[in-house]
Amino acid sequence: VAAAKMLVENYISSQVNGS
């Protein structure tokens, strides 16, 4: 599902930015 992919991508981006 596209929505699921978006959530995963957003989560990863947040983790990278947070780190």
Secondary structure, DSSP 8 states (H G I E B T S, - for coil): -HHHHHHHHHHHHHHHHH-
